[in-house]
Amino acid sequence: MVSVTDLPTPVAVVDLDVVERNCAHMSERMSRLGTRLRPHVKTHKCVEAALLSVEGHFGGITVSTLAEARAFGAAGFADITYAVPLAPAKAAAAVALGAEVGRLALLVDSDEAADAVAHAGRSAARDVPVYLKLDCGYHRAGVAPDGAVGPRLARRLADARGIEFRGVLAHGGHAYYAAGREAIAVVAAAERDVTVGFAERLRAEGLDVPEVSIGSTPTMAVIDDLSGITEVRPGNYVFFDRYQSAIDSCAPEDCALSVIVTVIGAYPARGTAIVDGGATAFSKDAGATHVSGWDGGYGAVLDAESGADTGLTLASLSQEHGELRGDAAALASLRVGRRLRIVPNHSCLTAALFERFHVARGGDVVGEWRPVRGW
Amino acid sequence: MVSVTDLPTPVAVVDLDVVERNCAHMSERMSRLGTRLRPHVKTHKCVEAALLSVEGHFGGITVSTLAEARAFGAAGFADITYAVPLAPAKAAAAVALGAEVGRLALLVDSDEAADAVAHAGRSAARDVPVYLKLDCGYHRAGVAPDGAVGPRLARRLADARGIEFRGVLAHGGHAYYAAGREAIAVVAAAERDVTVGFAERLRAEGLDVPEVSIGSTPTMAVIDDLSGITEVRPGNYVFFDRYQSAIDSCAPEDCALSVIVTVIGAYPARGTAIVDGGATAFSKDAGATHVSGWDGGYGAVLDAESGADTGLTLASLSQEHGELRGDAAALASLRVGRRLRIVPNHSCLTAALFERFHVARGGDVVGEWRPVRGW
C-alpha cells in the first residue's frame, strides 16, 4: 500500500472519509428538507466523486462546461444541467450533446441565447430543456426579479418552438460575502424567497414553471426551509475548503482536499521559508478577505503528519514557489525536506490545477481520480 | 484553413509572428551582450516555442519542474538547468533523469539538499552539476551575498564527491516590483553586480566558479552590460503579458498570448456584462497593482477582430465567469455572442490553465501546441 508520505510533492490529496461524510450529510439534509439534490460537479470534476454526491437522490448533476457535460454523459450521467448562460455559438453543439446524454438542460438570460437554442432545437427536431437564469441578489448573471425583462423572456422561452421551458434557476453566490451562519442564513432566505417569488410572478401571468432551482454550498449548508424549491445545486461541499471554513459554512475538519508540499528553502534570518507549491498548485485566490481574523494567506499550513496547524502563513505565491511567513520559532523549526499539508483557500480553483488527485483513507492511497479539463 | 474566429471559447491563442519576433530580439540582444542565452521554458512549456527561443544560441534551456525536464529531455534538449531549489527527496529521481537527458544541472541552497544530491550522485557514480542559489535582492530563495553561509555552502559543494560545482545562479525577480525601464535598469544592474561580486568573493577564497547565471525577463529586456555573466535565463519574454507591458519591459503589441472569450450576459442596467472565461481561463493574478494607472482588472479587454482596446475592465473572476465593468456606452454596445480578445495579466499562469494553445498567423490557425503539465 502506498502511503501519502511517499508521494512526490506537490501533490493533491483527497480524504475519502471526509468526502463520503460531506456527501452523505448534504444528501440527508436535502432529503429531510424535501427537495431534489442535483449536485454541481465543477469543484472536483471527477466521476467517482459525482457518484458519491448523487447517492440518495435521483442521479441528476450540474456542470459548468460542455467538457464536463461530455465527460459525465459518457460516464453514464443522463440528466445534466449546464448552469452557465449559454454562448449562442455553442447552441448547436450543446443540443447535439444533449441528444447523446439523454437530458442536457441549458441556461438562458438573453434574447440572443434564446434565439440560438430555439433554432438549434428546431434544426434537431427536439424541444431543448431550458431554464431562465434569475438574478436573486448576487448580481453576476440573470434577469432582474422585478421589471419587465424577466417575464418577457420567460414568455418567449415558453412560446418558442424548439424549447421546453423548465423554469427558473438562480444562485445565491452573494453568500460568499457573508461571515458566519446567521449572515449566510439571511442570504439563503433571500435566495429562496426571491426565486420562489419570481416563479410565482410568472405563474400569475399564466406560465407553467415546473422547476425552481437554487443553491450554493454556503446557503444549502445552513437553510432549514426549502418550501417552493424543487431542486438545489450545491457542489463545493464535496471538498469544502478554507474559505467555506472561514465563513463557517463548514468546520475545518470538513475540508477534504489538501496539497502536500515540501520545504525547499529555509531562511530564518529573513523570516521566510519556501515550499515547492506555488501559484500553479494553489491558484492565487485570496480567500475570505472580508472575514475578521483572516490571515491573508493562500492556505492553512498544517503539519503533514499530525495535521496540527503550524501557525505559519502561505504569504505569497510565484509560479513554483510558495513563501511562508510567521512566528520566528515556528520558522526556525522548519528544516529543508519537511513536508507540510496545505488546505487551499478555494478548492474549485486548486483542484483545476491538478491532473489527478490521490485519494486516501487514513494516510493510505486507495485510488486516483482524474478530473475533466478544458471547455 | 481554420480561422481564429471559428474556435469555440474560451480559447488560448498564440500569435506566432510575435513569438518569433520576441525570440529573435532576445537572442540577438544576448549575442550582442556576449552572453549565452539559456531561455526558461516555464511560461509556455512547449517544445515548439523552446526551439524558437534557443535559436542563435547553444541550445540549453531552463526548467521549473522535473516534469518539464523529463518532457524536454525526451524531445531532445540535452542541456537543462532545473532552476528551483531541489527538494531533497527528489535528488535520486533528478540524478537518474539527468543520466537520460545528458546534462541536468540542479540548484541548491541548503545543507540538506547538498547532502541529498551528493549522496544520489555517488550512488549513481556521477558528478552531478550543481549551482549555488544566491539571493541577489529578490529575497525569495538563495543564500545571502554577505555573511558566512554562502561561501561555506559553496565550499561544501565544491568539495563533495558526487557533485560538480558549476557556480552561482541568481534571479532578479524584484524587477517585477519596478515601474518603467529606468527603475528596471537599477534592479538589473544590482542583479548583475551582486551576483558577479559574490562569484568574485568565492574565487578570492580559492574556489573555481565557472558559471555566473542571472536573468529575469524585465532585467534582460533592459540591461546593456553583462560583463562577468556567463549565462542568462529569461523566459516570459517569449509570450510577454500585460504585466510586462505595464512595467514597460515590453510594448503592448509584444504580448503573444491572448484568450478569446464570448459575451454570455449583458446587463447594462447593472453596469456589467459577463464573458465565458473565468478564473480557470485567466488565473487570479492581480497583475501590476503597484503601477500608477493600473486598472485593477485581470486582463486587457480588446475587440477580437480589430484588437482595439474596448476600455472595459475584466473586473472580477469566478470559476467560469468573467465580469466586465466600465464605460456605460461601451457596455451598452456589447451584445451577447460578441467575441473579445483578452490579454492576460500573467501569461505563465494563464498558459498553465490550458491543455493546448492554438497557434495563429494573421488570424489563421497554423498549429497547435500542447504544454507540459504537472510536476
Interface residues (C-beta under 8 A of the other chain):
Chain A: P8 T9 P10 K42 S64 T65 V84 P85 L86 A87 P88 A89 K90 A93 D109 S110 D111 E112 A113 A116 K133 D135 H139 R140 A141 G142 A144 G173 T262 I264 G265 A266 Y267 A269 R270 T272 I274 D276 A279 T280 S283 K284 D285 A286 S318 Q319 E320 H321 E323 R335 V336 G337 C348 L349 A352 L353 F354 E355 R373 G374 W375
Chain B: P8 T9 P10 K42 S64 T65 V84 P85 L86 A87 P88 A89 K90 A93 D109 S110 D111 E112 A113 A116 K133 D135 H139 R140 A141 G142 A144 G173 T262 I264 G265 A266 Y267 A269 R270 T272 I274 D276 A279 T280 A281 S283 K284 D285 A286 S318 Q319 E320 H321 E323 R335 V336 G337 C348 L349 A352 L353 F354 E355 R373 G374 W375
